[in-house]
Amino acid sequence: MKIGLAQLNYMIGDFKGNVAKMKAAIEKGIEGNADLMLFSELSVCGYPPRDFLEFKHFIRQCEHAVQELAGVAGSKIAVVVGAPSPNPTKDGKDLYNSAYFIADGKVVFTAHKALLPTYDVFDEYRYFEPNKEFNLITYKGKKIAITICEDIWDTGEENPLYRINPVAELAKLQPDILLNLSASPFHYGQAKKRMEVVQRNATTFHLPVFYCNGVGAQTELIFDGGSMVSDAMGNVVDEFPYFEEAVRFYNYTDRESAITCCQPAAIQDKEPVRLIHDALVCGIRDYFHKLGFKKAVLGLSGGVDSALVLALAVQALGKDNVLSVLMPSQFSTAHSVDDSLKMLQNLGSPHKIIPIKDIFEVYDHILQPHFEGKPFDVTEENLQARIRGNLVMAFSNKFGYILLNTTNKSEAAVGYGTLYGDMCGGLAVLADVYKTQIYEVCRYINRNGEIIPENILTKAPSAELRPDQKDSDSLPDYAILDRVLYQYIEKHAGPDELEQMGFEAPLVTRILRMVNRNEFKRHQTPPILRVSPKAFGSGRRLPIVGKYLE
């Protein structure tokens, strides 16, 4: 049996575009004399469709797409596609998350997802009924088990959320191969874990595994692909490239025989810094492309965060499609402008320079009578940030650019940013990347030559909103801050656990209070590209009003 996997970049609700991509893959399979073509989870509609699933018209469009694909496949090839399907019993939710097996131009079998994740960014039980019946489909003499994403992520010992192991249930029926349609969102540790999961299922149940993942970004969620094939001994035969579409084919005889690739096989590098870089580029590119925008604008300060966003945006969109606006104030150092200009020269990207000193003085003059001679404080600092926010948003409105937000995760966590100022924008590129990681990604970008000037990477971080300001005036050293934040946000370590790790109690109290008190700011930020196991946004739901750790 010749089996094809189609790792494609779908757009949620773009039935015409999604079907066109799937048609092209099916036709490629027919030309290559493949017997079966496998697509990813909810491929016809894109993942995650969220509340689009509550519209009957949306479900009908999914059904039409499946029938259209069946017509393309005809009797020439079998295809397995992901789509929602109605629950005919009306017992429980109205829909299943399903895999349609199409052969001879019609749907001959439907498998439903059993394990519906409800943690982190997932909320599938909101929409779908879990499968409770397990069956195989026999095609060309092979008994095929079909699973969907989460169904293979539990071996009965890892996740106490689930009371059933779908692969174990299917294994009782003695299948020859296991197919998995997946939509597994990226984080920097996911690729390694995903491969371990596929290998564990192969070895535990002595089954070849054909795993097809989606690729591309859907707003804040990024899918890295990494589809793979493993033989029954857990040897990974091939792994698809990350962040790229690909269609590949494999020859399969039986579980005891080697699976052969119809193209050169590869195992991808899983180094986290490279993956974060590539994910962010993918996230920017797809956010613009899928919204129909081509150009971006950002405020370029001379600091490391905006420098990194510029470098990523130029790689994603092209140097002529990213406008940098330099907005020096009376508190900006000369080298901040010089460093920015040097980087712009390195990239060949356009820019504007708009000093804000005069604008700030007008605000200051107007407000002074109302402030009754109060001294310069954070109010005036925030005024500068909001002036800059207004200026870059003016370019966004006038020319149809999307404003890229440059806040990093460390700043977002402790509220070190100005609402309606440097926290505004259409997409938060770095708000899931800690400050210490920012430098690592910058060094990666400079691996083959200087793009980001060295002075940007070595000078002390500063918002430059008052004379001689440094981030360290207001925050703990980032090397310490990020370690505490990581344990609290990603690992859910409380104050007791953090103190046991060796962090001083006053420092822990200070940091955790800053995190919790600034939840209201994070609720007003742009969509954040998710690259960590726990990002701010839909995967982290804390109350704005509360007194925990106050």
C-alpha positions as CSV (number, residue, x, y, z in Angstrom):
1,M,0.0,0.0,0.0
2,K,1.3,3.4,-0.9
3,I,0.2,6.1,1.6
4,G,0.5,9.8,1.2
5,L,0.5,12.5,4.0
6,A,-0.5,16.0,3.1
7,Q,0.8,18.6,5.7
8,L,-1.0,21.8,4.6
9,N,-1.5,25.3,5.9
10,Y,-5.3,25.8,6.2
11,M,-7.3,29.0,7.0
12,I,-10.2,28.8,9.3
13,G,-13.5,29.0,7.3
14,D,-11.8,29.3,3.9
15,F,-13.5,26.3,2.4
16,K,-12.7,27.3,-1.1
17,G,-9.0,27.7,-0.4
18,N,-8.7,24.7,1.9
19,V,-10.4,22.4,-0.6
20,A,-8.2,23.7,-3.5
21,K,-5.1,22.8,-1.5
22,M,-6.5,19.4,-0.7
23,K,-7.6,18.8,-4.3
24,A,-4.0,19.5,-5.4
25,A,-2.6,17.0,-2.9
26,I,-5.2,14.3,-4.0
27,E,-4.3,14.8,-7.6
28,K,-0.6,14.5,-6.7
29,G,-1.5,11.2,-5.0
30,I,-3.4,10.0,-8.0
31,E,-0.5,10.9,-10.3
32,G,1.9,9.0,-8.0
33,N,-0.4,5.9,-7.9
34,A,-1.0,6.3,-4.1
35,D,-3.6,4.1,-2.5
36,L,-4.4,6.5,0.4
37,M,-4.0,10.1,1.2
38,L,-4.1,11.4,4.8
39,F,-4.9,14.9,5.9
40,S,-4.9,16.6,9.3
41,E,-7.5,17.3,12.0
42,L,-10.5,19.4,10.9
43,S,-8.7,20.0,7.7
44,V,-11.7,21.1,5.6
45,C,-12.5,24.0,7.9
46,G,-9.2,24.7,9.7
47,Y,-8.4,24.4,13.3
48,P,-9.5,25.7,15.8
49,P,-12.9,26.9,14.3
50,R,-14.2,27.7,17.8
51,D,-17.7,29.2,17.9
52,F,-18.0,29.0,14.1
53,L,-19.0,25.5,14.9
54,E,-22.3,26.9,16.4
55,F,-23.4,28.1,13.0
56,K,-25.4,25.5,11.0
57,H,-24.3,27.2,7.8
58,F,-20.7,26.6,8.7
59,I,-21.4,22.9,9.3
60,R,-23.1,22.6,6.0
61,Q,-20.1,24.1,4.3
62,C,-18.0,21.5,5.9
63,E,-20.3,18.8,4.6
64,H,-20.2,20.2,1.1
65,A,-16.4,20.3,1.2
66,V,-16.2,16.6,2.1
67,Q,-18.5,15.7,-0.8
68,E,-16.5,17.8,-3.2
69,L,-13.3,16.0,-2.1
70,A,-15.0,12.7,-2.6
71,G,-15.8,13.7,-6.1
72,V,-12.2,14.5,-6.8
73,A,-10.9,11.2,-5.3
74,G,-13.5,9.1,-7.1
75,S,-12.4,5.5,-7.5
76,K,-8.7,6.5,-8.0
77,I,-7.6,7.0,-4.4
78,A,-8.9,6.8,-0.9
79,V,-8.6,9.9,1.3
80,V,-9.0,10.6,5.0
81,V,-10.0,14.1,5.9
82,G,-10.9,15.9,9.1
83,A,-14.2,17.7,9.6
84,P,-17.0,18.1,12.2
85,S,-19.9,15.6,11.8
86,P,-23.4,15.7,13.2
87,N,-24.2,13.5,16.3
88,P,-27.2,11.5,15.0
89,T,-28.3,10.4,18.5
90,K,-28.8,13.9,19.8
91,D,-27.5,12.6,23.1
92,G,-24.9,15.1,24.3
93,K,-23.3,17.6,22.0
94,D,-24.5,18.1,18.5
95,L,-21.2,17.4,16.8
96,Y,-18.3,15.0,16.7
97,N,-14.7,15.9,15.7
98,S,-14.4,13.4,13.0
99,A,-12.2,11.7,10.3
100,Y,-14.0,10.8,7.1
101,F,-12.7,7.8,5.2
102,I,-13.6,8.3,1.5
103,A,-13.3,5.5,-1.0
104,D,-14.9,5.0,-4.4
105,G,-16.2,8.5,-4.4
106,K,-18.2,8.3,-1.2
107,V,-17.8,8.4,2.6
108,V,-17.5,4.7,3.7
109,F,-16.5,5.2,7.3
110,T,-16.3,7.8,10.0
111,A,-14.1,7.8,13.1
112,H,-14.7,10.2,15.9
113,K,-12.3,11.8,18.4
114,A,-12.5,10.2,21.8
115,L,-10.3,12.4,23.9
116,L,-11.4,16.0,23.9
117,P,-8.8,18.3,25.5
118,T,-10.1,21.1,27.7
119,Y,-6.8,22.4,29.1
120,D,-4.5,25.3,28.1
121,V,-5.6,26.7,24.7
122,F,-8.0,23.8,24.1
123,D,-11.8,23.9,24.7
124,E,-13.1,21.0,22.5
125,Y,-15.6,19.7,25.0
126,R,-17.4,23.0,24.5
127,Y,-18.4,21.8,21.0
128,F,-17.9,18.1,20.6
129,E,-19.2,14.8,22.0
130,P,-16.5,12.3,22.8
131,N,-16.4,9.0,20.9
132,K,-17.2,5.9,22.9
133,E,-17.3,3.2,20.2
134,F,-14.2,1.9,18.4
135,N,-14.1,0.3,15.0
136,L,-11.6,-0.3,12.2
137,I,-12.0,0.2,8.5
138,T,-10.6,-2.4,6.1
139,Y,-9.2,-1.1,2.9
140,K,-7.2,-3.1,0.3
141,G,-6.8,-5.9,2.7
142,K,-5.4,-3.7,5.5
143,K,-7.2,-3.1,8.8
144,I,-6.8,0.5,9.6
145,A,-7.2,2.2,13.0
146,I,-8.0,6.0,12.8
147,T,-7.4,8.3,15.6
148,I,-7.5,12.1,16.0
149,C,-4.7,14.1,17.7
150,E,-5.2,13.8,21.4
151,D,-6.3,10.2,21.1
152,I,-2.7,9.1,20.9
153,W,-1.4,11.4,23.6
154,D,-2.5,9.1,26.5
155,T,-1.2,5.7,27.2
156,G,-3.3,5.2,30.3
157,E,-0.7,6.5,32.8
158,E,0.0,10.1,31.9
159,N,-3.2,12.1,31.9
160,P,-5.8,11.6,34.7
161,L,-8.3,13.6,32.8
162,Y,-9.1,10.6,30.6
163,R,-10.6,7.2,31.6
164,I,-10.0,5.5,28.3
165,N,-7.1,4.9,26.0
166,P,-8.4,4.9,22.4
167,V,-5.4,3.3,20.8
168,A,-5.6,0.4,23.4
169,E,-9.2,-0.1,22.5
170,L,-8.5,-0.1,18.8
171,A,-5.5,-2.4,19.3
172,K,-7.9,-5.1,20.6
173,L,-9.3,-5.3,17.1
174,Q,-5.8,-6.1,15.7
175,P,-5.3,-3.3,13.2
176,D,-2.4,-3.4,10.7
177,I,-1.7,0.4,10.8
178,L,-2.6,3.4,12.9
179,L,-3.5,6.7,11.3
180,N,-3.6,10.0,13.2
181,L,-5.0,13.3,12.0
182,S,-3.6,16.0,14.2
183,A,-3.7,19.7,14.8
184,S,-1.0,20.1,17.5
185,P,-0.1,23.7,18.3
186,F,3.6,24.6,18.5
187,H,5.6,25.4,21.5
188,Y,9.4,25.1,21.7
189,G,9.3,21.7,23.4
190,Q,6.5,20.2,21.5
191,A,8.4,18.7,18.6
192,K,10.5,16.5,20.8
193,K,7.5,15.4,22.9
194,R,5.4,14.7,19.8
195,M,8.0,12.3,18.4
196,E,8.2,10.5,21.7
197,V,4.4,10.1,21.8
198,V,4.4,8.7,18.2
199,Q,7.2,6.3,19.0
200,R,5.6,5.2,22.3
201,N,2.4,4.3,20.6
202,A,4.2,2.4,17.9
203,T,6.2,0.3,20.3
204,T,3.5,-0.2,22.9
205,F,1.0,-1.5,20.4
206,H,3.5,-2.8,17.7
207,L,1.8,-0.7,15.1
208,P,3.2,1.5,12.3
209,V,2.0,5.1,12.8
210,F,1.2,7.6,10.1
211,Y,0.9,10.9,11.8
212,C,-0.3,14.0,9.8
213,N,-0.2,17.4,11.5
214,G,-1.3,20.8,10.3
215,V,1.1,23.6,9.6
216,G,0.9,27.4,9.7
217,A,-0.5,30.1,12.1
218,Q,-4.1,30.7,13.1
219,T,-3.9,34.1,14.9
220,E,-2.0,33.4,18.1
221,L,-1.7,29.6,17.6
222,I,1.2,28.3,15.4
223,F,1.3,24.8,14.0
224,D,4.8,23.6,13.1
225,G,3.9,20.5,11.1
226,G,6.5,17.9,11.8
227,S,4.2,15.1,10.5
228,M,6.0,11.7,10.7
229,V,5.9,8.0,10.0
230,S,7.1,5.4,12.5
231,D,7.5,1.7,11.9
232,A,6.1,-0.8,14.4
233,M,9.4,-0.9,16.3
234,G,9.3,2.8,17.0
235,N,11.9,3.8,14.4
236,V,10.9,7.2,12.9
237,V,11.2,6.6,9.1
238,D,10.7,10.2,8.2
239,E,9.7,13.6,9.7
240,F,8.3,16.4,7.7
241,P,9.8,19.9,7.7
242,Y,8.7,22.4,10.3
243,F,6.6,25.5,9.3
244,E,6.4,24.3,5.6
245,E,3.7,22.6,3.5
246,A,4.7,19.2,2.2
247,V,3.2,16.2,0.6
248,R,5.1,12.9,0.9
249,F,4.6,9.2,0.1
250,Y,5.5,5.9,1.7
251,N,5.4,2.3,0.7
252,Y,3.9,0.0,3.4
253,T,3.6,-3.8,3.2
254,D,3.0,-5.1,6.7
255,R,3.9,-4.3,10.3
256,E,7.0,-6.5,10.2
257,S,8.4,-5.0,7.0
258,A,10.3,-1.8,6.6
259,I,8.4,1.3,5.5
260,T,10.2,2.9,2.6
261,C,10.1,6.6,1.7
262,C,9.4,7.8,-1.8
263,Q,11.7,10.8,-1.1
264,P,14.8,11.4,0.9
265,A,14.0,10.9,4.6
266,A,15.0,13.5,7.3
267,I,14.8,14.1,11.0
268,Q,14.5,17.8,11.9
269,D,16.7,19.8,14.3
270,K,14.7,20.5,17.5
271,E,16.9,23.2,19.0
272,P,14.5,25.6,20.8
273,V,16.0,29.0,19.8
274,R,15.8,28.1,16.1
275,L,12.3,26.8,16.5
276,I,11.2,30.0,18.3
277,H,12.7,32.1,15.6
278,D,11.0,30.1,12.8
279,A,7.7,30.0,14.6
280,L,7.6,33.8,15.1
281,V,8.4,34.4,11.4
282,C,5.6,31.9,10.5
283,G,3.2,33.6,12.9
284,I,3.8,37.1,11.4
285,R,3.7,35.9,7.8
286,D,0.4,34.0,8.2
287,Y,-1.3,36.7,10.3
288,F,-0.7,39.2,7.6
289,H,-1.4,36.9,4.7
290,K,-4.6,35.4,6.1
291,L,-6.0,38.9,7.0
292,G,-5.1,40.2,3.6
293,F,-2.4,42.7,4.7
294,K,1.0,43.2,3.3
295,K,2.7,45.9,5.3
296,A,3.7,46.5,8.9
297,V,4.7,49.4,11.0
298,L,6.5,49.5,14.3
299,G,8.2,51.9,16.7
300,L,12.0,51.3,16.5
301,S,13.5,52.5,19.8
302,G,17.1,51.3,19.6
303,G,16.4,48.6,22.1
304,V,16.7,44.9,21.7
305,D,12.9,44.1,21.6
306,S,12.0,46.4,18.7
307,A,15.2,45.4,16.9
308,L,14.2,41.7,17.0
309,V,10.6,42.5,15.9
310,L,12.0,44.4,12.9
311,A,14.4,41.6,11.9
312,L,11.6,39.0,12.2
313,A,9.1,41.1,10.3
314,V,11.5,41.8,7.5
315,Q,12.2,38.1,7.1
316,A,8.4,37.3,7.2
317,L,7.2,40.2,5.0
318,G,10.1,41.5,3.0
319,K,12.3,44.6,3.7
320,D,10.1,47.0,1.7
321,N,7.0,46.0,3.6
322,V,8.1,47.0,7.1
323,L,8.2,50.7,8.1
324,S,10.1,51.6,11.2
325,V,9.2,54.9,13.0
326,L,12.0,56.3,15.2
327,M,10.5,58.7,17.8
328,P,13.3,60.1,19.9
329,S,12.5,62.3,22.9
330,Q,14.7,64.6,25.0
331,F,15.5,61.5,27.1
332,S,16.7,59.4,24.2
333,T,20.4,58.8,23.9
334,A,22.1,59.6,20.6
335,H,23.3,56.0,20.2
336,S,19.7,54.7,20.3
337,V,19.0,56.5,17.1
338,D,22.4,55.6,15.6
339,D,21.9,51.9,16.5
340,S,18.5,51.9,14.9
341,L,19.8,53.6,11.7
342,K,22.7,51.1,11.5
343,M,20.3,48.2,11.7
344,L,18.0,49.7,9.1
345,Q,21.0,50.1,6.8
346,N,21.9,46.5,7.4
347,L,18.4,45.4,6.3
348,G,17.7,48.1,3.7
349,S,14.3,48.7,5.2
350,P,12.4,52.1,5.1
351,H,12.0,54.4,8.1
352,K,10.7,57.8,9.4
353,I,12.1,59.9,12.2
354,I,9.6,61.9,14.2
355,P,11.0,63.6,17.4
356,I,8.4,63.8,20.1
357,K,10.0,66.5,22.3
358,D,7.8,69.3,21.0
359,I,4.6,67.2,21.2
360,F,5.4,66.2,24.7
361,E,6.0,69.8,25.8
362,V,2.5,70.8,24.4
363,Y,0.9,68.0,26.5
364,D,3.0,69.1,29.5
365,H,2.0,72.7,29.1
366,I,-1.7,71.9,28.9
367,L,-1.7,69.6,31.9
368,Q,0.5,71.5,34.3
369,P,-2.2,73.8,35.6
370,H,-4.4,70.8,36.3
371,F,-1.6,68.8,38.0
372,E,-1.0,71.6,40.5
373,G,2.8,71.6,40.2
374,K,3.1,67.9,41.0
375,P,6.6,66.5,40.2
376,F,7.5,64.5,37.1
377,D,6.6,60.9,37.6
378,V,5.2,57.9,35.7
379,T,2.4,60.1,34.3
380,E,4.8,62.0,32.1
381,E,6.6,58.7,31.2
382,N,3.4,57.2,30.1
383,L,2.5,60.4,28.1
384,Q,5.6,59.8,26.0
385,A,4.7,56.2,25.3
386,R,1.1,57.2,24.4
387,I,2.4,59.9,22.0
388,R,4.5,57.3,20.3
389,G,1.5,55.0,20.2
390,N,-0.7,57.6,18.6
391,L,2.0,58.4,15.9
392,V,2.5,54.8,14.8
393,M,-1.3,54.1,14.9
394,A,-1.7,57.1,12.6
395,F,0.6,55.4,10.0
396,S,-1.4,52.3,10.5
397,N,-4.7,54.1,9.8
398,K,-3.5,56.2,6.9
399,F,-1.6,53.5,5.0
400,G,-3.4,50.3,6.1
401,Y,-0.4,48.9,8.0
402,I,-0.7,46.5,10.9
403,L,1.2,47.8,14.0
404,L,3.5,45.2,15.5
405,N,3.7,45.3,19.2
406,T,7.2,44.8,20.7
407,T,6.5,44.0,24.3
408,N,8.3,40.9,25.6
409,K,6.9,38.3,28.0
410,S,8.9,39.6,31.0
411,E,7.4,43.1,30.6
412,A,3.9,41.7,29.9
413,A,4.1,39.6,33.1
414,V,5.0,42.4,35.5
415,G,3.1,45.2,33.7
416,Y,6.2,47.0,32.6
417,G,4.5,48.8,29.8
418,T,2.0,51.5,29.0
419,L,-1.6,50.8,28.1
420,Y,-2.6,52.6,24.9
421,G,1.1,53.4,24.4
422,D,3.8,50.8,23.8
423,M,1.3,48.0,24.5
424,C,-1.0,48.8,21.6
425,G,-0.8,47.1,18.2
426,G,-2.4,44.5,16.0
427,L,-0.1,41.6,16.9
428,A,2.1,41.0,19.9
429,V,5.2,39.3,18.4
430,L,7.3,38.8,21.5
431,A,4.9,38.7,24.4
432,D,5.5,35.0,24.9
433,V,9.3,35.3,24.7
434,Y,11.2,36.2,27.9
435,K,13.8,38.9,27.9
436,T,16.7,36.5,28.3
437,Q,15.3,34.5,25.4
438,I,15.1,37.6,23.3
439,Y,18.9,37.9,23.3
440,E,19.3,34.2,22.3
441,V,17.0,34.7,19.3
442,C,18.9,37.9,18.3
443,R,22.2,36.0,18.5
444,Y,20.7,33.3,16.3
445,I,19.7,35.9,13.7
446,N,23.3,37.2,13.8
447,R,24.8,33.8,13.4
448,N,25.9,34.4,9.8
449,G,26.8,38.1,10.2
450,E,25.6,41.2,12.0
451,I,22.0,42.2,11.3
452,I,21.2,43.5,14.8
453,P,24.0,45.8,15.9
454,E,26.2,44.6,18.7
455,N,25.6,47.7,20.7
456,I,21.9,46.9,20.9
457,L,22.7,43.5,22.4
458,T,25.2,44.7,24.9
459,K,23.8,48.0,26.3
460,A,21.6,48.0,29.4
461,P,17.9,47.8,28.7
462,S,16.1,51.1,29.1
463,A,12.7,52.6,28.3
464,E,14.4,56.0,28.1
465,L,11.4,57.9,29.5
466,R,13.4,59.9,32.1
467,P,17.1,60.8,32.5
468,D,19.5,57.9,32.8
469,Q,16.6,55.4,33.2
470,K,17.4,51.7,33.3
471,D,14.9,48.8,33.5
472,S,16.9,47.6,36.5
473,D,15.6,50.7,38.4
474,S,12.1,49.2,38.4
475,L,12.6,45.5,37.9
476,P,14.9,42.7,39.3
477,D,17.7,41.7,37.0
478,Y,16.1,39.9,34.0
479,A,18.3,36.8,34.6
480,I,16.6,36.4,38.0
481,L,13.2,37.8,37.1
482,D,12.8,35.4,34.2
483,R,13.6,32.3,36.3
484,V,10.9,33.3,38.8
485,L,8.4,34.1,36.1
486,Y,9.0,30.8,34.3
487,Q,8.5,28.8,37.5
488,Y,5.3,30.7,38.4
489,I,3.7,31.0,34.9
490,E,4.8,27.8,33.1
491,K,5.3,25.5,36.1
492,H,2.7,26.9,38.5
493,A,5.1,27.1,41.4
494,G,3.7,29.1,44.3
495,P,5.7,31.3,46.8
496,D,6.6,28.4,49.0
497,E,8.0,26.3,46.2
498,L,9.9,29.3,44.8
499,E,11.5,30.0,48.2
500,Q,12.5,26.4,48.5
501,M,14.3,26.8,45.1
502,G,16.4,29.5,46.8
503,F,14.7,32.7,45.8
504,E,14.4,35.2,48.6
505,A,10.9,35.7,50.0
506,P,10.7,39.5,49.5
507,L,11.8,39.1,45.9
508,V,9.2,36.4,45.3
509,T,6.4,38.4,47.0
510,R,7.3,41.5,44.9
511,I,7.3,39.6,41.6
512,L,4.2,37.6,42.1
513,R,2.3,40.7,43.2
514,M,3.4,42.5,40.1
515,V,2.2,39.6,37.9
516,N,-1.2,39.3,39.5
517,R,-1.9,43.1,39.8
518,N,-1.3,43.6,36.0
519,E,-3.8,41.0,34.7
520,F,-6.0,43.9,33.6
521,K,-3.3,45.1,31.3
522,R,-2.8,41.7,29.7
523,H,-6.5,41.5,28.9
524,Q,-6.2,44.5,26.7
525,T,-3.1,43.5,24.7
526,P,-3.1,42.4,21.0
527,P,-3.1,38.6,20.1
528,I,0.1,37.1,21.4
529,L,2.0,34.6,19.2
530,R,2.3,31.4,21.3
531,V,5.7,29.8,21.4
532,S,5.9,28.5,25.0
533,P,4.0,25.8,26.9
534,K,2.0,28.5,28.8
535,A,1.4,31.8,27.0
536,F,-0.7,34.8,28.1
537,G,-4.1,34.7,26.3
538,S,-6.7,31.9,25.9
539,G,-4.4,29.3,27.5
540,R,-4.0,31.2,30.8
541,R,-7.3,32.3,32.4
542,L,-6.9,34.3,35.6
543,P,-9.4,36.7,37.1
544,I,-8.7,40.4,36.8
545,V,-10.2,41.2,40.2
546,G,-8.8,39.0,43.0
547,K,-6.6,39.2,46.1
548,Y,-4.4,36.0,45.7
549,L,-0.9,36.7,46.9
550,E,-1.7,40.3,47.6
